[in-house]
Amino acid sequence: AGDYGLVEKWPSGLEDALTHVPLIARVPGGAQGNTAEGMVELFDVMATCLELAGTQAQHTHFARSLMPQIHGGPGDPKRAAFAEGGYNQYEPQCFEDNEHTPGPLYYPKEHLETSQPETVSRAAMIRTREYKLISRPQGQSELYIYKDDPQELNNRFADRDVASTRCELLERLLHWYVNTTGIAPFDKDQRGFPPYYPTPALPLSIPSAVRE
């Protein structure tokens, strides 16, 4: 509330003010006072709870249990976190109502969103400890380097001196999509047509008036 001078954030906003969610865990047997600085993701809570319960998920997922961190470990220092947001013009059902006349609190935001839909277009993010890259296919992609710019105010995406970093992050983002998109279900469909069971013939009944 108030970051970047905004009281409400943008549908495709992927700033740390939105994506960096603090997590505090109190687990019996865990290391007291341990702070893990590595990247984790919200769905890791699910994998952690499953491990605590001694059970396994019955679906494919990419979450990781946080029990190593809870027991005092640092986690995976090379891990990245991913997020996505926004919507494109072929998704008009997602756009906010803009039938208001100027005056209501959110009218300027809604008007900008509908008059310049590229400002809320689909985007995907990869975040590491050192960098954040946001791919925006409709324009204005972003790259931030945290040692120089912890507040994400200096977009370095187009700078030639960080071209190798940009390419590396874009490749990791692409590989993430390839590896996690279109996962096959556990249950297999049967090959061929379903079995055919003909309906038994019913006796023909002719009303007596017709017979006469």
Accessible surface in RSA format (square Angstrom, percent):
REM  Atomic radii and reference values for relative SASA: ProtOr
REM  Chains: A
REM  Algorithm: Lee & Richards
REM  Probe-radius: 1.40
REM  Slices: 20
REM RES _ NUM      All-atoms   Total-Side   Main-Chain    Non-polar    All polar
REM                ABS   REL    ABS   REL    ABS   REL    ABS   REL    ABS   REL
RES ALA A   1   126.95 116.7  65.55 101.2  61.41 139.7  68.73  96.8  58.22 154.2
RES GLY A   2    42.37  52.2   0.00   N/A  42.37  52.2  25.91  71.1  16.46  36.9
RES ASP A   3    70.62  49.5  61.73  61.4   8.89  21.0   8.35  19.7  62.26  62.1
RES TYR A   4    98.96  46.2  54.14  30.8  44.82 116.6  61.93  46.5  37.04  45.7
RES GLY A   5    73.72  90.9   0.00   N/A  73.72  90.9  38.41 105.4  35.31  79.1
RES LEU A   6    82.99  46.2  81.30  58.2   1.69   4.3  82.99  58.3   0.00   0.0
RES VAL A   7   121.76  80.1  97.29  88.1  24.47  59.0  97.35  84.6  24.41  66.2
RES GLU A   8    68.37  39.3  58.26  44.1  10.11  24.1  25.98  50.3  42.39  34.6
RES LYS A   9    37.88  18.5  27.07  16.6  10.81  25.7  23.10  20.8  14.78  15.7
RES TRP A  10    59.05  23.7  51.56  25.0   7.49  17.6  49.38  26.3   9.67  15.7
RES PRO A  11    39.78  29.0  11.18  10.2  28.60 104.0  24.52  20.2  15.26  94.8
RES SER A  12     1.99   1.7   1.88   2.5   0.11   0.3   0.11   0.2   1.88   2.6
RES GLY A  13    11.56  14.3   0.00   N/A  11.56  14.3   3.58   9.8   7.98  17.9
RES LEU A  14     6.87   3.8   6.68   4.8   0.19   0.5   6.68   4.7   0.19   0.5
RES GLU A  15    49.48  28.4  49.44  37.4   0.04   0.1  11.30  21.9  38.18  31.2
RES ASP A  16    30.71  21.5  27.34  27.2   3.37   8.0  19.14  45.1  11.56  11.5
RES ALA A  17    53.83  49.5   9.61  14.8  44.22 100.6  22.94  32.3  30.89  81.8
RES LEU A  18    67.64  37.7  43.72  31.3  23.92  60.1  46.37  32.6  21.27  57.2
RES THR A  19    44.29  31.5  17.29  17.5  27.00  64.3  20.28  27.2  24.01  36.3
RES HIS A  20   126.41  69.1 108.18  75.2  18.23  46.6  70.64  72.8  55.77  64.9
RES VAL A  21    76.83  50.6  58.22  52.7  18.61  44.8  59.16  51.4  17.67  47.9
RES PRO A  22   113.23  82.5  90.50  82.5  22.74  82.6  97.33  80.4  15.90  98.8
RES LEU A  23    96.46  53.7  63.00  45.1  33.46  84.1  64.78  45.5  31.69  85.3
RES ILE A  24   166.16  94.6 136.71 101.9  29.45  71.0 139.69 100.6  26.47  71.8
RES ALA A  25    59.73  54.9  23.66  36.5  36.07  82.1  28.42  40.0  31.31  82.9
RES ARG A  26   233.28  97.9 201.05 102.5  32.24  76.8  79.55 108.7 153.74  93.2
RES VAL A  27    27.60  18.2  13.99  12.7  13.60  32.8  15.03  13.1  12.57  34.1
RES PRO A  28   128.36  93.5 100.99  92.1  27.37  99.5 113.64  93.8  14.71  91.4
RES GLY A  29    71.71  88.4   0.00   N/A  71.71  88.4  39.48 108.3  32.23  72.2
RES GLY A  30    21.19  26.1   0.00   N/A  21.19  26.1   4.79  13.1  16.40  36.7
RES ALA A  31    46.91  43.1  21.88  33.8  25.03  56.9  32.18  45.3  14.73  39.0
RES GLN A  32   180.71 101.0 146.19 106.8  34.51  82.2  54.90 116.9 125.80  95.4
RES GLY A  33    82.49 101.7   0.00   N/A  82.49 101.7  44.36 121.7  38.13  85.4
RES ASN A  34    62.79  43.3  28.46  27.5  34.32  82.6  12.50  30.1  50.29  48.6
RES THR A  35   103.33  73.5  77.83  78.9  25.50  60.8  51.60  69.3  51.73  78.2
RES ALA A  36    41.05  37.7  13.14  20.3  27.91  63.5  14.89  21.0  26.16  69.3
RES GLU A  37   107.57  61.8  95.53  72.3  12.04  28.7  38.45  74.4  69.12  56.4
RES GLY A  38    16.51  20.4   0.00   N/A  16.51  20.4   5.34  14.7  11.16  25.0
RES MET A  39    31.66  16.4  27.21  18.0   4.45  10.6  23.17  19.7   8.49  11.3
RES VAL A  40    54.80  36.1  39.78  36.0  15.02  36.2  39.78  34.6  15.02  40.7
RES GLU A  41    32.62  18.7  23.77  18.0   8.85  21.1  15.09  29.2  17.54  14.3
RES LEU A  42   127.10  70.8 113.86  81.5  13.24  33.3 115.82  81.3  11.28  30.4
RES PHE A  43    84.96  42.5  76.05  47.1   8.92  23.2  83.01  50.3   1.95   5.6
RES ASP A  44     0.00   0.0   0.00   0.0   0.00   0.0   0.00   0.0   0.00   0.0
RES VAL A  45    62.04  40.8  61.34  55.5   0.69   1.7  62.04  53.9   0.00   0.0
RES MET A  46    61.85  32.0  53.60  35.5   8.25  19.6  59.80  50.8   2.05   2.7
RES ALA A  47    10.49   9.6   6.33   9.8   4.16   9.5   7.34  10.3   3.15   8.4
RES THR A  48     9.94   7.1   9.94  10.1   0.00   0.0   9.94  13.4   0.00   0.0
RES CYS A  49    69.78  52.8  65.10  72.6   4.68  11.0  26.52  67.2  43.25  46.6
RES LEU A  50    43.48  24.2  43.33  31.0   0.15   0.4  43.48  30.5   0.00   0.0
RES GLU A  51    94.30  54.1  76.46  57.8  17.85  42.5  36.95  71.5  57.36  46.8
RES LEU A  52    92.59  51.6  58.16  41.6  34.42  86.5  61.87  43.5  30.71  82.7
RES ALA A  53    75.70  69.6  37.76  58.3  37.94  86.3  50.23  70.7  25.47  67.5
RES GLY A  54    70.48  86.9   0.00   N/A  70.48  86.9  36.43 100.0  34.05  76.3
RES THR A  55    70.03  49.8  55.16  55.9  14.87  35.4  35.11  47.2  34.92  52.8
RES GLN A  56   147.32  82.4 136.08  99.5  11.24  26.8  41.54  88.4 105.79  80.2
RES ALA A  57    26.57  24.4   2.50   3.9  24.06  54.7   8.05  11.3  18.51  49.0
RES GLN A  58   144.37  80.7 126.92  92.8  17.45  41.5  61.56 131.0  82.81  62.8
RES HIS A  59   100.08  54.7  92.11  64.0   7.97  20.4  71.20  73.4  28.88  33.6
RES THR A  60    60.44  43.0  35.81  36.3  24.63  58.7  31.28  42.0  29.16  44.1
RES HIS A  61    61.43  33.6  38.96  27.1  22.48  57.5  25.94  26.7  35.49  41.3
RES PHE A  62    84.68  42.4  69.07  42.8  15.61  40.6  75.20  45.6   9.47  27.1
RES ALA A  63    12.95  11.9   0.00   0.0  12.95  29.5   0.00   0.0  12.95  34.3
RES ARG A  64   111.15  46.7 106.70  54.4   4.45  10.6  44.74  61.1  66.41  40.2
RES SER A  65    29.65  25.1  15.89  21.2  13.76  31.7  15.89  33.8  13.76  19.3
RES LEU A  66    12.66   7.1  12.66   9.1   0.00   0.0  12.66   8.9   0.00   0.0
RES MET A  67    17.07   8.8  17.07  11.3   0.00   0.0  17.07  14.5   0.00   0.0
RES PRO A  68    77.63  56.6  67.22  61.3  10.41  37.8  75.95  62.7   1.68  10.4
RES GLN A  69    24.09  13.5  22.41  16.4   1.68   4.0  11.00  23.4  13.09   9.9
RES ILE A  70    24.26  13.8  15.80  11.8   8.45  20.4  23.26  16.7   1.00   2.7
RES HIS A  71   108.46  59.3  81.71  56.8  26.75  68.4  60.83  62.7  47.63  55.4
RES GLY A  72    35.96  44.3   0.00   N/A  35.96  44.3  11.74  32.2  24.22  54.3
RES GLY A  73    21.06  26.0   0.00   N/A  21.06  26.0  18.04  49.5   3.02   6.8
RES PRO A  74   108.28  78.9  96.88  88.3  11.40  41.4 103.65  85.6   4.63  28.8
RES GLY A  75    20.83  25.7   0.00   N/A  20.83  25.7  10.35  28.4  10.48  23.5
RES ASP A  76    55.25  38.7  44.09  43.9  11.16  26.4  20.79  48.9  34.46  34.4
RES PRO A  77   104.46  76.1  83.45  76.1  21.01  76.4  87.44  72.2  17.02 105.8
RES LYS A  78   170.34  83.1 158.40  97.2  11.94  28.4 108.34  97.5  62.00  66.0
RES ARG A  79    17.98   7.5  12.97   6.6   5.01  11.9   8.53  11.7   9.45   5.7
RES ALA A  80     4.19   3.9   0.09   0.1   4.10   9.3   0.09   0.1   4.10  10.9
RES ALA A  81    12.94  11.9  12.90  19.9   0.05   0.1  12.94  18.2   0.00   0.0
RES PHE A  82    36.89  18.5  19.66  12.2  17.23  44.8  19.66  11.9  17.23  49.3
RES ALA A  83    27.06  24.9  19.46  30.0   7.60  17.3  27.06  38.1   0.00   0.0
RES GLU A  84   108.57  62.3  83.62  63.3  24.96  59.4  29.51  57.1  79.06  64.6
RES GLY A  85    23.62  29.1   0.00   N/A  23.62  29.1  20.85  57.2   2.76   6.2
RES GLY A  86    19.71  24.3   0.00   N/A  19.71  24.3   0.04   0.1  19.67  44.0
RES TYR A  87    27.72  12.9  27.72  15.8   0.00   0.0  25.00  18.8   2.72   3.4
RES ASN A  88    21.77  15.0  19.46  18.8   2.31   5.6   8.96  21.6  12.81  12.4
RES GLN A  89   132.12  73.9 115.06  84.1  17.07  40.6  32.95  70.1  99.18  75.2
RES TYR A  90   152.46  71.2 121.25  69.0  31.21  81.2 112.23  84.3  40.23  49.6
RES GLU A  91    24.24  13.9  24.24  18.3   0.00   0.0   6.45  12.5  17.79  14.5
RES PRO A  92    93.81  68.4  80.66  73.5  13.15  47.8  82.00  67.7  11.81  73.4
RES GLN A  93   145.14  81.2 104.76  76.6  40.39  96.2  70.57 150.2  74.57  56.6
RES CYS A  94    52.70  39.9  32.40  36.1  20.30  47.7  10.62  26.9  42.08  45.4
RES PHE A  95    39.47  19.7  21.74  13.5  17.73  46.1  21.74  13.2  17.73  50.7
RES GLU A  96    58.55  33.6  48.07  36.4  10.48  25.0  31.97  61.8  26.58  21.7
RES ASP A  97    74.27  52.0  59.19  58.9  15.08  35.7  42.62 100.3  31.65  31.6
RES ASN A  98    45.96  31.7  27.54  26.6  18.43  44.4   8.75  21.1  37.21  36.0
RES GLU A  99   155.14  89.1 124.08  93.9  31.06  74.0  49.61  96.0 105.53  86.2
RES HIS A 100    83.35  45.6  72.11  50.1  11.24  28.7  44.37  45.7  38.98  45.4
RES THR A 101   102.10  72.6  98.20  99.6   3.90   9.3  71.83  96.5  30.27  45.8
RES PRO A 102   100.94  73.6  79.42  72.4  21.52  78.2  79.85  65.9  21.09 131.1
RES GLY A 103    70.47  86.9   0.00   N/A  70.47  86.9  36.36  99.8  34.11  76.4
RES PRO A 104    62.92  45.9  47.84  43.6  15.09  54.8  59.67  49.3   3.26  20.3
RES LEU A 105   136.25  75.9 108.59  77.7  27.66  69.5 115.54  81.1  20.71  55.7
RES TYR A 106    95.69  44.7  94.17  53.6   1.53   4.0  60.73  45.6  34.96  43.1
RES TYR A 107    39.20  18.3  38.66  22.0   0.54   1.4  18.23  13.7  20.98  25.9
RES PRO A 108    89.73  65.4  79.54  72.5  10.19  37.0  84.82  70.0   4.91  30.5
RES LYS A 109    30.03  14.7  23.64  14.5   6.40  15.2  23.21  20.9   6.82   7.3
RES GLU A 110    18.00  10.3  17.86  13.5   0.14   0.3   0.19   0.4  17.81  14.5
RES HIS A 111    82.73  45.2  82.73  57.5   0.00   0.0  55.68  57.4  27.05  31.5
RES LEU A 112    68.39  38.1  68.06  48.7   0.33   0.8  68.36  48.0   0.03   0.1
RES GLU A 113     0.11   0.1   0.11   0.1   0.00   0.0   0.11   0.2   0.00   0.0
RES THR A 114    52.83  37.6  29.47  29.9  23.37  55.7  29.72  39.9  23.11  34.9
RES SER A 115    62.83  53.1  28.30  37.8  34.52  79.5  35.62  75.9  27.20  38.1
RES GLN A 116    80.61  45.1  79.87  58.4   0.74   1.8  16.23  34.6  64.38  48.8
RES PRO A 117    21.31  15.5  19.73  18.0   1.57   5.7  20.01  16.5   1.30   8.0
RES GLU A 118    94.43  54.2  79.07  59.8  15.36  36.6  45.96  88.9  48.47  39.6
RES THR A 119    46.92  33.4  29.88  30.3  17.05  40.6  38.26  51.4   8.66  13.1
RES VAL A 120     0.00   0.0   0.00   0.0   0.00   0.0   0.00   0.0   0.00   0.0
RES SER A 121     4.65   3.9   4.04   5.4   0.61   1.4   1.86   4.0   2.79   3.9
RES ARG A 122   108.78  45.7 108.68  55.4   0.10   0.2  26.86  36.7  81.92  49.6
RES ALA A 123     5.95   5.5   0.00   0.0   5.95  13.5   2.95   4.2   3.01   8.0
RES ALA A 124     9.03   8.3   8.36  12.9   0.67   1.5   8.36  11.8   0.67   1.8
RES MET A 125     5.41   2.8   5.41   3.6   0.00   0.0   5.41   4.6   0.00   0.0
RES ILE A 126     0.00   0.0   0.00   0.0   0.00   0.0   0.00   0.0   0.00   0.0
RES ARG A 127    33.47  14.1  33.47  17.1   0.00   0.0   7.76  10.6  25.71  15.6
RES THR A 128    11.59   8.2  11.59  11.8   0.00   0.0  11.25  15.1   0.34   0.5
RES ARG A 129   113.44  47.6  98.59  50.3  14.85  35.3  13.73  18.8  99.71  60.4
RES GLU A 130   100.28  57.6  96.50  73.0   3.77   9.0  47.24  91.4  53.04  43.3
RES TYR A 131    62.76  29.3  62.72  35.7   0.04   0.1  24.86  18.7  37.89  46.7
RES LYS A 132     0.00   0.0   0.00   0.0   0.00   0.0   0.00   0.0   0.00   0.0
RES LEU A 133     0.00   0.0   0.00   0.0   0.00   0.0   0.00   0.0   0.00   0.0
RES ILE A 134     1.64   0.9   1.64   1.2   0.00   0.0   1.64   1.2   0.00   0.0
RES SER A 135    26.62  22.5  25.95  34.6   0.67   1.5   4.14   8.8  22.48  31.5
RES ARG A 136    31.20  13.1  27.20  13.9   4.00   9.5  11.79  16.1  19.42  11.8
RES PRO A 137   104.47  76.1  62.41  56.9  42.06 152.9  75.03  62.0  29.44 182.9
RES GLN A 138    94.46  52.8  62.51  45.7  31.95  76.1  33.58  71.5  60.88  46.2
RES GLY A 139    40.09  49.4   0.00   N/A  40.09  49.4  33.24  91.2   6.85  15.3
RES GLN A 140   134.61  75.3 115.45  84.4  19.17  45.6  53.36 113.6  81.25  61.6
RES SER A 141    19.91  16.8  12.17  16.2   7.74  17.8   1.86   4.0  18.04  25.3
RES GLU A 142    20.60  11.8  20.60  15.6   0.00   0.0   4.98   9.6  15.63  12.8
RES LEU A 143     0.00   0.0   0.00   0.0   0.00   0.0   0.00   0.0   0.00   0.0
RES TYR A 144    18.42   8.6  18.42  10.5   0.00   0.0   1.54   1.2  16.87  20.8
RES ILE A 145    12.39   7.0  12.23   9.1   0.16   0.4  12.23   8.8   0.16   0.4
RES TYR A 146    26.38  12.3  20.73  11.8   5.65  14.7  20.91  15.7   5.47   6.7
RES LYS A 147   172.30  84.1 129.17  79.3  43.13 102.7 109.08  98.2  63.21  67.3
RES ASP A 148    92.09  64.5  57.35  57.1  34.74  82.2  28.92  68.1  63.17  63.0
RES ASP A 149    14.65  10.3  12.78  12.7   1.88   4.4   7.18  16.9   7.47   7.4
RES PRO A 150    89.14  65.0  72.81  66.4  16.32  59.3  72.98  60.3  16.15 100.4
RES GLN A 151   116.12  64.9 113.13  82.7   2.99   7.1  35.66  75.9  80.46  61.0
RES GLU A 152    10.26   5.9   2.82   2.1   7.44  17.7   2.38   4.6   7.88   6.4
RES LEU A 153   131.46  73.2  95.59  68.4  35.87  90.2  99.87  70.1  31.58  85.0
RES ASN A 154    83.28  57.4  80.50  77.8   2.77   6.7  20.80  50.1  62.47  60.4
RES ASN A 155    50.85  35.1  27.78  26.8  23.07  55.5  19.84  47.8  31.01  30.0
RES ARG A 156    37.68  15.8  37.68  19.2   0.00   0.0   6.88   9.4  30.80  18.7
RES PHE A 157    48.50  24.3  47.91  29.7   0.59   1.5  47.91  29.0   0.59   1.7
RES ALA A 158    90.77  83.5  63.19  97.5  27.58  62.7  69.45  97.8  21.33  56.5
RES ASP A 159    51.12  35.8  46.12  45.9   5.00  11.8  11.36  26.7  39.76  39.7
RES ARG A 160   224.59  94.3 206.78 105.4  17.81  42.4  77.86 106.4 146.72  88.9
RES ASP A 161   113.67  79.6  72.64  72.3  41.02  97.0  51.93 122.2  61.73  61.6
RES VAL A 162    14.21   9.3  12.87  11.6   1.34   3.2  14.21  12.3   0.00   0.0
RES ALA A 163    32.69  30.1  31.98  49.3   0.71   1.6  32.02  45.1   0.66   1.8
RES SER A 164    89.85  75.9  75.43 100.7  14.42  33.2  55.15 117.4  34.70  48.6
RES THR A 165    24.84  17.7  23.40  23.7   1.44   3.4   4.11   5.5  20.73  31.3
RES ARG A 166    47.25  19.8  47.25  24.1   0.00   0.0   1.72   2.4  45.53  27.6
RES CYS A 167    76.57  57.9  70.17  78.3   6.40  15.0  27.97  70.9  48.60  52.4
RES GLU A 168   104.67  60.1  99.36  75.2   5.32  12.7  32.52  62.9  72.15  58.9
RES LEU A 169     5.71   3.2   5.71   4.1   0.00   0.0   5.71   4.0   0.00   0.0
RES LEU A 170    62.26  34.7  58.84  42.1   3.42   8.6  58.84  41.3   3.42   9.2
RES GLU A 171    95.60  54.9  91.40  69.1   4.20  10.0  21.03  40.7  74.57  60.9
RES ARG A 172    82.82  34.8  78.27  39.9   4.56  10.9  29.76  40.7  53.06  32.2
RES LEU A 173     7.71   4.3   7.71   5.5   0.00   0.0   7.71   5.4   0.00   0.0
RES LEU A 174   106.76  59.5 102.76  73.5   4.00  10.1 106.30  74.7   0.46   1.2
RES HIS A 175    90.78  49.6  90.13  62.6   0.65   1.7  51.32  52.9  39.46  45.9
RES TRP A 176    59.62  23.9  53.26  25.8   6.36  14.9  48.15  25.7  11.47  18.6
RES TYR A 177    77.49  36.2  76.64  43.6   0.85   2.2  66.95  50.3  10.54  13.0
RES VAL A 178   102.94  67.7  80.31  72.7  22.63  54.5  87.37  75.9  15.57  42.2
RES ASN A 179    99.92  68.9  84.97  82.1  14.95  36.0  21.98  52.9  77.94  75.3
RES THR A 180    35.83  25.5  18.39  18.6  17.44  41.6  13.44  18.0  22.39  33.8
RES THR A 181    90.90  64.7  71.66  72.7  19.24  45.8  69.97  94.0  20.93  31.6
RES GLY A 182    76.08  93.8   0.00   N/A  76.08  93.8  40.73 111.8  35.34  79.2
RES ILE A 183    76.46  43.5  49.16  36.6  27.30  65.8  50.60  36.4  25.86  70.2
RES ALA A 184    76.33  70.2  60.37  93.2  15.97  36.3  65.32  92.0  11.01  29.2
RES PRO A 185   110.46  80.5  87.66  79.9  22.80  82.9  99.07  81.8  11.39  70.8
RES PHE A 186   126.67  63.4  98.11  60.8  28.57  74.3 102.90  62.4  23.78  68.1
RES ASP A 187   123.83  86.7 112.91 112.4  10.92  25.8  37.32  87.8  86.51  86.3
RES LYS A 188   188.75  92.1 162.33  99.6  26.42  62.9 108.70  97.8  80.05  85.3
RES ASP A 189   139.32  97.6 113.09 112.6  26.23  62.0  35.91  84.5 103.41 103.1
RES GLN A 190   165.37  92.5 143.07 104.6  22.30  53.1  60.80 129.4 104.57  79.3
RES ARG A 191   233.54  98.1 204.55 104.3  28.98  69.0  84.19 115.1 149.35  90.5
RES GLY A 192    69.80  86.1   0.00   N/A  69.80  86.1  37.97 104.2  31.83  71.3
RES PHE A 193   195.50  97.8 171.22 106.0  24.29  63.2 171.89 104.2  23.62  67.6
RES PRO A 194   109.36  79.7  92.11  84.0  17.25  62.7  99.09  81.8  10.27  63.8
RES PRO A 195    97.43  71.0  72.60  66.2  24.83  90.3  84.10  69.4  13.33  82.8
RES TYR A 196   183.27  85.6 156.87  89.3  26.40  68.7 125.48  94.3  57.80  71.2
RES TYR A 197   174.56  81.5 154.38  87.8  20.18  52.5 120.25  90.4  54.31  66.9
RES PRO A 198    88.93  64.8  74.76  68.1  14.17  51.5  75.43  62.3  13.50  83.9
RES THR A 199   117.41  83.5  90.27  91.5  27.14  64.7  59.58  80.0  57.83  87.4
RES PRO A 200   107.26  78.2  93.35  85.1  13.91  50.6 104.94  86.6   2.32  14.4
RES ALA A 201   103.46  95.1  66.53 102.7  36.93  84.0  76.40 107.6  27.05  71.7
RES LEU A 202   152.10  84.7 127.10  90.9  25.01  62.9 127.69  89.7  24.42  65.7
RES PRO A 203   125.59  91.5  98.83  90.1  26.76  97.3 110.73  91.4  14.86  92.3
RES LEU A 204   156.64  87.2 122.67  87.8  33.97  85.4 125.26  88.0  31.38  84.4
RES SER A 205    99.72  84.3  75.10 100.2  24.63  56.7  45.25  96.4  54.47  76.3
RES ILE A 206    74.02  42.1  67.43  50.2   6.59  15.9  67.90  48.9   6.12  16.6
RES PRO A 207    86.64  63.1  74.82  68.2  11.82  43.0  86.64  71.5   0.00   0.0
RES SER A 208    62.54  52.8  57.72  77.0   4.81  11.1  24.07  51.3  38.47  53.9
RES ALA A 209    81.36  74.8  60.99  94.1  20.37  46.3  64.65  91.0  16.71  44.3
RES VAL A 210   108.00  71.1  82.26  74.5  25.75  62.0  89.19  77.5  18.82  51.0
RES ARG A 211   161.75  67.9 123.86  63.1  37.89  90.2  59.65  81.5 102.10  61.9
RES GLU A 212   181.00 103.9 114.74  86.8  66.27 157.8  65.00 125.7 116.00  94.7
END  Absolute sums over single chains surface
CHAIN  1 A    15489.3      11911.4       3578.0       9103.5       6385.9
END  Absolute sums over all chains
TOTAL         15489.3      11911.4       3578.0       9103.5       6385.9
